[in-house]
Amino acid sequence: MGFTFSTMTLNLLLLIAMVATNILSLYHLSTTLQSPKSSPKPLPQIPDELLRQLHTIRATINHLTRLQDTNPNPNTKSSIPSDLLLYSHLSPIASSCHNHPDLLHKYMTYTPFSLCPSDSELAESLILRGCHPLPRRRCFSPTPKKQTPSSSFPHNPFPSSLPDSSVIWDRYSCKSFDCLNRQNPNLGFQPSRETSKFTTYTSDLDLPVQQLLQIAKSAKSVLRLGLDVGGGTGSFAAAMKLRNVTVVTTTMNVVAPYSEAVALRGLVPLHVPLQQRLPIFDGVVDIVRCGRAVNRWIPATMLEFLLFDVDRVLRGGGYLWLDHFFSKGVDLEKVYAPLIGKLGYKKVKWATGNKTDAGGVKNGELYLTVLLQKPLSR
């Protein structure tokens, strides 16, 4: 009884305090309105970040209100299946899209239920700026006018040539794979030249796939599934396919049709940027290779997130292979070696060598090839 009386007294005091505060606020407001002012002070400008947060809060409140309206009685189950409610929601666009409204508006300006505009370059510009996933559109993807029949696609992942007619070349300066090969034969668009890329040993920086498989076998580990980050035209995936290992390749079509080239070799391209969370479930991949797209040009913070996302998708005992990662020699010791060491992986291979091209000599750069094994348990 004493406890109940004390609680009632406390509630009464709080009520009196609240009423008194409101009365004082009203008195202060009326006094302020009655007193003349020479010149009103300008209102402080609201920061953009605060405005974005307010918009997010407002959208969340509206969303919760709509959900409450669909089921006003909490004791009554909704007649709509919960899984249908879950999967019927449209996926939101990435928050970085709001930082590029002009590009986003241009991308979303199209005629519904007709052919999509030829704007893959615009889409990729948004993706590389962090606007990923892109908003969905209701238009039909264009196809090449004279596409090669799929029955004519090569089964060998190292064909002598790739069919030009299976690519839409509008956005590229070159209009054929031969043109790309003439400009730079090392880009990988002539797969027959790539057959020895992962099978020969010329320096300690190389790791032939035969040696990789032997290392895994010696550790009583099996390589079945792999991911090649920044894998260009998919030559590593092709070499592993010949050895019954399934590897998917992440790539971007920045200056050439890399994704199409990977697919034409009978491989799977993932069109994702390096800053995106890998679209793979946790702990299911046996090996992740990071190609030359992963190098010192990536900000150290973003590289750290990438490495920890690689750790997320690797199974216990899986392998991380940094293939010809290059950086300044001083940065390798002070920045990248400690960054890699944060993973706590076992060092199976660690080799460095001078980067001997003009840029490498000028900037004092080194190559680093590393093969690391994730601990079986933590």
BADRENVEX-942422 format. One record per residue (C-alpha): residue in one letter; x, y, z. Coordinates in steps of 0.02 Angstrom, whole numbers, plus 50000, padded with zeros to 5 digits. Example, Ala and Ser with C-alpha at 12.3 -4.5 7.8 and 13.67 -1.06 7.14 Angstrom:
A506154977550390/S506844994750357/
END
This chain:
M500005000050000/G501435011950045/F502275007949878/T500675011849782/F500455028449875/S502265033449840/T502045029449655/M500445039549644/T501285054149733/L502755053649613/N501605053249461/L500615067949532/L502205078049557/L502765074349379/L501065079749313/I501145096149412/A502915099349348/M502395096249168/V500885108049183/A501955121449264/T503255119949128/N501925121948992/I501185137249079/L502905145349092/S503245141448910/L501595149448856/Y501955164848962/H503695166448886/L502985164448711/S501635177748737/T502915189848810/T504075187048663/L502685190348537/Q502135206348624/S503885213948641/P504425223348484/K505985217748393/S507095228948292/S507655215548172/P507345196848182/K508885185848191/P509115174748040/L508725156548072/P510255145148073/Q510455134647918/I510045116247943/P511505105047894/D511205093647744/E511665078247846/L510325082547974/L509055085047835/R509465067847764/Q509265060047935/L507595068847958/H506995062447789/T507535044947839/I506605046148004/R505055052747917/A505105038647789/T505315025947929/I503825033148023/N502755032747866/H503295014747832/L502855009248009/T501195018447999/R500755009147840/L501204992547921/Q500134996948072/D498665001547959/T498744984447877/N498564976148047/P497704988348167/N497324975048297/P498964967648365/N498014952648432/T497364948148259/K498534940148134/S498614947847962/S497774938047823/I499264941947709/P500674929247725/S502204936647811/D503374930547674/L502324939547543/L502424955647644/L504314953347654/Y504664949947471/S503384962047399/H504364977247460/L505394985847326/S507244986047367/P507865003547410/I509245011947312/A510935014447394/S511115030247497/S512565036247389/C511345038247243/H510685053947329/N512405061947311/H512255061447120/P510465067147082/D510855072746904/L511575055846854/L510175046746945/H508825057346862/K509595054246691/Y509675035546725/M507855034946780/T507245045046630/Y506595031846510/T505005025846425/P504205011746526/F503824995146439/S504974999346293/L506824996446258/C507975003246392/P509105017646338/S510865013246288/D511565019646452/S512655005846522/E514065018546539/L512925029646644/A512425014746752/E514245010146780/S514665028146826/L513345027346963/I513955010247022/L515765016247036/R515155031047140/G514355019447267/C512595020047196/H512335001447202/P511144992847193/L510375003747059/P508485006547062/R507494994146960/R506714999546796/R505254993346691/C506094992846521/F506794979146412/S508654975946397/P509284978546219/T510184964446129/P511444964645986/K510624966145815/K511514951045741/Q511944940445892/T512934924545871/P511854909045904/S512244901246072/S512564884645986/S514104892845909/F514844898546074/P516504890046116/H516534876546249/N518394878646275/P518694893046398/F520274897246298/P519554899246121/S520574906545979/S519364921345966/L517774928546039/P516234932645932/D516064951545905/S514214950345862/S513744945746040/V514264962646109/I513434979746097/W514924990846052/D514045007846053/R514945014846206/Y516705009046160/S517975016846042/C518434999445980/K517074989945889/S517864972545893/F518944961446000/D520314962145867/C520384980945891/L520594978746079/N521974965946051/R522894977845935/Q522794991746063/N523424980946206/P523684962146184/N523894960046373/L522094964646416/G521534946546395/F520334948146249/Q521274934946151/P521004920046267/S522174908546172/R523634919446230/E523084916946411/T523324897946418/S525034899146502/K524624913746616/F524234903046769/T525234887546722/T527024893946707/Y528294899046838/T529474913446793/S529804920946966/D529334919347148/L527874930947114/D527014917447011/L525894903947082/P525414891146950/V523744882646977/Q524584865646985/Q525614871647133/L524064879547212/L523114863147200/Q524604853547270/I524714865347418/A522874862647455/K523054843847437/S524534843447556/A523484852747684/K522084839947656/S520984853647587/V519894852947431/L519654867547312/R517914867047235/L517234884947237/G518194901047209/L518014919647182/D519164930347074/V519064948647126/G519494960446984/G519814945746869/G519794954846700/T519204943046563/G519154927946679/S520764918746637/F520994912246816/A519214905546816/A519554897546647/A521134888946709/M520214882346862/K518734876646757/L519894864746664/R520274857246835/N518454855546887/V518474870547005/T517044883146989/V517634901247000/V516574916946974/T517404933246922/T517024950946979/T517364963546842/M516844980646777/N516644986846599/V517615002846626/V518455004146454/A518014987746370/P516694973646375/Y517524963146510/S515894955546575/E515384949846401/A517104942346370/V516994932246532/A515264925846487/L515774921446309/R517104909946383/G515734900246473/L516124908246642/V515114918646765/P515454937446779/L514874947246932/H514664965446884/V515094973147053/P516314986747110/L517674983847238/Q516794994247371/Q515234983347369/R514904969447493/L515244953247401/P513584945147346/I514074928347421/F513494919847580/D514614917947732/G515944904447739/V515584895147576/V517074898847463/D518684888747460/I519814901747381/V519764920347342/R521024927747221/C521274946647212/G521954951647042/R522884967246990/A521324978047008/V521694976747195/N523214987747221/R523845003347308/W522635014847218/I521265008447333/P521115018747494/A521805008847640/T520155009547735/M519185002547588/L520504989047562/E520304984047744/F518424982247723/L518724971947565/L519924960047654/F518724957547799/D517304954247677/V518414941247594/D518634933647767/R516744933247784/V516474922847626/L517964911147651/R517684894847742/G518844889447882/G520424882847802/G520084892447641/Y521414902447547/L521664920847507/W522824924347361/L523424942147331/D524164940747157/H525444954147107/F524794967247227/F525874982647201/S526264997247315/K527695008847360/G529054999447452/V528915010447606/D527025008147612/L527164989347602/E528084988747767/K527125002547858/V525355000647789/Y524954984947692/A525924971447784/P525114976447952/L523424977747865/I523574960047795/G524224954047964/K522604959448049/L521754944247971/G522814932448075/Y522994920247929/K524384907547908/K525714913147782/V525904899647650/K526814910747525/W527504928447540/A528564934847395/T529054952347338/G529884958947180/N530264975547099/K528974983046983/T530074986846834/D528944996846719/A529125015846704/G527825019546840/G528555006546957/V530325013146941/K529765031246960/N528725027947117/G529855014847197/E528495001647187/L528554983147229/Y527494968147184/L526844957047323/T526134939547299/V525374931747454/L524474915447486/L523654914847657/Q522604901447740/K521144905847852/P521144897148022/L520034881848033/S519174888948188/R519174904648291/
END
